[in-house]
């Protein structure tokens, strides 16, 4: 069965990720053995995708998680300060209005 290079190029990402069916895998491998253009395309996929930087990606994810936690803590502190200030202002207004009525 002759499969065009366009079809193989469409299937190469699935083959690269190892998620294509066994039949597709066999067809792609047979085509890659005979087609230099598709072989070059497949090798380019390996060089274009920086999946080998796992440690750096994990470090960056850890930094993002820490920043997110710090931001959430800051938001909670701001909320609590706002509630406290609002409560103090309401209390002061209540005292002012209460004393004004009795004076």
N, C-alpha and C positions, 0 to 999 in steps of 0.2 A: 504494500500500500504506500503510495507516494504522497507525502504530506508537504505542503508548501512551507517555505521559510517563515512566512507571515504567521501561519498557525503555530509553528514551533516557537517563534518569538513571543507570541501571546501566552504560551504555556510555560516559557522559561522561568518566570517569577514563581510559579507554583512548584516547578521542579527544583528551583534553587532553595525554596523554603521547605521542601520535602513534604508537601501536602497534596500532591497530585496522586491519582490512582496508579496502581501497578501497570495497567495497560498504557496509560499516558507516559509513565516513566520509561517503559520499554521502547515506545515509539520515539520519544525524545532522545534517548541514548543512542538508538540506531541512527537517527538523523544526525546527531552531533558527531558520530564516528565518521560520517561521510561529508559533512558540510563545514568548511573552514569558516565561513561567514557567521554561522550560528555558534560555532565554538568561540569565536572572538567576542560575540555578543554575551555569551555566558561568562567568559572570563572577565569581561568588563563589569558585569554585575557583581562579581566577587570583589573587584577593586573599588567600585562606586559605593558600596554599602559598608559603612564603618561599624559593623556589628562586633568587631573584635575589641572595642574599647569598653568592655563591660565594667571594668573597675572605675573608669572615669565617669561613666553614666550613673553608676551607683552612688558615687561621691556627689555628683551634681543633684541627684534625687534627694540625698540626705540633706544637702544644703537647702533645697527648696522646702523640705519638710520642716526643718528648723525655723526657716523664715516664716512659714505659715503659722507655726505654733507661736512665735514671737508676736506676729501680727494679731492673732486671735487673743493673746493675753493683753496686748495693748488696747484692743477694742473693748475687752471686758473691763479693764481698768477705767477707760474713758466712760463707759456706760455707768459704772458704779459711781464715779465722780459726778457725773451729770445727775444721777438720781439723788445723791447726797446733797448736792448744791440746790437742787429743786426742793428737796424736803426742808432744808434750812431756810430758803426764801419763803416757802409756804408757812413755816413755823413763825418766822419773824413777822410776816404780814398778819398772821392770825393774832399774835401778841399785840401788834400795833392796833389792829381793828378792835380787839377785845378791850384794851385799855382805853381806847378812845370813846367806847360806848359808856364805860363806867366813869369817866372823868368829867 
